[in-house]
């Protein structure tokens, strides 16, 4: 009885989802994680056309789709994804790799070429991309 009631509530909730607002939240997630629609689809293991149909408003999300998003992206709250209430992200943004001194990092990589090289390929250059949109390039 409780499972039926839960299923009924969830299914009714999905019929009340505003497609354009859901699509906007989906776009917010993709932008936050710097993912294209194709990469996002691959990450949650759904057909790429599913993302296209959701973003265009053609389809509503399935329960399976929503659960895959929430499971794969821990910063996405179910309540926020479904109706926009709550917080996203639930934690601080991913920081990525931090390098304090590029020159010493590059020097260490060059000195340890054997750990960088693969299949006999030789290191040509290293590029650091910064969050402010700038970059610094080191050539061999």
BATI-222804 format. One record per residue (C-alpha): y, x, z; residue in one letter. Coordinates in Angstrom, 3 decimals. Each point is the difference from the previous one (the first is absolute). Layout:
BEGIN
NODE        py        px        pz  res
NODE         Y         X         Z    A
...
# end
This chain:
BEGIN
NODE        py        px        pz  res
NODE     0.000     0.000     0.000    X
NODE     2.463     2.765     0.924    X
NODE    -0.797     1.950    -3.179    X
NODE     0.679    -3.084    -2.125    X
NODE     3.286    -0.596     1.771    X
NODE     0.996     3.651    -0.447    X
NODE    -0.940    -0.137    -3.697    X
NODE     1.967    -3.235    -0.427    X
NODE     3.091     1.488     1.653    X
NODE    -0.185     3.187    -2.085    X
NODE    -0.514    -1.902    -3.258    X
NODE     2.918    -2.324     0.766    X
NODE     2.138     3.009     0.857    X
NODE    -0.747     1.526    -3.401    X
NODE     1.054    -3.160    -1.805    X
NODE     3.374     0.213     1.766    X
NODE     0.728     3.585    -1.092    X
NODE     3.106     0.344    -2.133    X
NODE    -1.104     2.033    -3.026    X
NODE     3.346     1.684    -0.675    X
NODE     0.477     1.004     3.635    X
NODE    -3.566     1.313     0.208    X
NODE     0.593     1.983    -3.201    X
NODE     3.163     1.463     1.525    X
NODE    -1.919     1.090     3.110    X
NODE    -2.708     1.502    -2.193    X
NODE     2.673     1.925    -1.913    X
NODE     1.447     1.189     3.331    X
NODE    -3.407     1.403     0.974    X
NODE    -0.448     1.745    -3.349    X
NODE     3.488     1.518     0.197    X
NODE    -0.534     1.139     3.590    X
NODE    -3.191     1.849    -0.948    X
NODE     1.416     1.158    -3.372    X
NODE    -2.773    -1.734    -1.956    X
NODE     0.094    -1.550    -3.439    X
NODE    -1.678    -3.376    -0.459    X
NODE    -2.993     1.755    -1.579    X
NODE    -0.309     2.535     2.816    X
NODE     0.330    -2.777     2.584    X
NODE    -2.778    -1.997    -1.691    X
NODE    -2.233     3.068    -0.088    X
NODE     0.704     0.747     3.661    X
NODE    -1.079    -3.457     1.193    X
NODE    -2.754    -0.201    -2.636    X
NODE     1.100    -3.091    -1.899    X
NODE     0.466    -0.464    -3.744    X
NODE     3.422     1.137    -1.203    X
NODE     0.554    -3.407    -1.551    X
NODE    -0.140    -1.522     3.509    X
NODE     3.130     1.887     0.988    X
NODE     1.736    -0.981    -3.221    X
NODE    -0.844    -3.676     0.523    X
NODE     1.187     0.063     3.617    X
NODE     3.256     1.785    -0.826    X
NODE     0.753    -2.420    -2.828    X
NODE    -0.678    -2.998     2.244    X
NODE    -2.857    -1.228    -2.200    X
NODE    -2.586     0.169     2.811    X
NODE     0.007    -0.364     3.749    X
NODE    -1.724     2.729     2.021    X
NODE    -3.591    -0.554     1.051    X
NODE    -1.123     0.517     3.563    X
NODE    -2.069     2.972    -1.203    X
NODE     3.077     1.571    -1.622    X
NODE     2.142    -0.397     3.120    X
NODE    -2.707     1.430     2.239    X
NODE    -0.405     3.014    -2.296    X
NODE     3.735     0.707     0.179    X
NODE     0.117    -0.294     3.790    X
NODE    -3.119     2.144     0.405    X
NODE     1.134     2.780    -2.365    X
NODE     3.629     0.143     1.175    X
NODE     0.090     0.058     3.786    X
NODE     3.793    -0.414     0.111    X
NODE    -0.261    -3.447    -1.598    X
NODE    -0.233    -2.884     2.446    X
NODE    -1.917    -3.044    -1.192    X
NODE     2.658    -2.417     1.250    X
NODE     2.771     1.944    -1.772    X
NODE    -1.958     0.178    -3.248    X
NODE    -0.724    -3.731    -0.014    X
NODE     3.349    -1.417     1.078    X
NODE     2.493     2.831     0.394    X
NODE     0.317    -0.279     3.775    X
NODE    -0.728     3.034     2.105    X
NODE     0.535     3.648    -0.759    X
NODE    -0.693     2.293    -2.899    X
NODE    -0.706     2.804     0.335    X
NODE    -1.529    -0.204     3.447    X
NODE     0.470     3.729     0.575    X
NODE     2.295     2.762    -1.174    X
NODE    -0.072     0.927    -3.686    X
NODE    -2.602     2.515    -1.155    X
NODE     1.598     3.416     0.262    X
NODE    -2.237     2.007    -2.265    X
NODE    -0.084     3.761     0.134    X
NODE     2.871     1.768     1.713    X
NODE     0.829     3.569    -0.938    X
NODE     2.582     1.841     2.066    X
NODE     0.310     3.120    -2.098    X
NODE    -0.893    -0.374    -3.671    X
NODE     0.225     3.713    -0.779    X
NODE    -2.571     1.002     2.632    X
NODE    -2.253    -2.889    -1.009    X
NODE     0.118     0.994    -3.658    X
NODE    -0.630     3.647     0.919    X
NODE    -3.036    -0.990     2.078    X
NODE    -1.393    -2.069    -2.891    X
NODE     0.521     2.828    -2.501    X
NODE    -1.642     2.545     2.308    X
NODE    -3.035    -2.263     0.433    X
NODE    -0.431    -0.801    -3.693    X
NODE    -3.743    -0.330     0.383    X
NODE     0.381    -3.157     2.115    X
NODE     2.438    -1.568    -2.478    X
NODE    -1.689     0.875    -3.283    X
NODE    -2.640    -2.302    -1.404    X
NODE    -2.309     0.697    -2.916    X
NODE     1.669     3.331    -0.706    X
NODE     3.414    -1.578    -0.497    X
NODE     2.997     2.001     1.074    X
NODE     2.924    -1.312     2.031    X
NODE     3.121    -0.383    -2.144    X
NODE     2.555    -1.736     2.220    X
NODE     0.489    -1.996     3.189    X
NODE     2.431    -2.893     0.274    X
NODE     1.228    -1.547     3.265    X
NODE     1.283    -3.569    -0.292    X
NODE     2.304    -1.222     2.771    X
NODE     0.602    -3.531     1.210    X
NODE     3.667     0.178    -1.061    X
NODE    -1.104     0.237    -3.652    X
NODE     0.591     3.745    -0.403    X
NODE    -2.595     2.650    -0.660    X
NODE    -0.450     3.757     0.132    X
NODE    -2.191     1.870    -2.470    X
NODE    -1.681     3.356     0.472    X
NODE    -1.348     1.841    -3.044    X
NODE    -2.517     2.798     0.069    X
# end
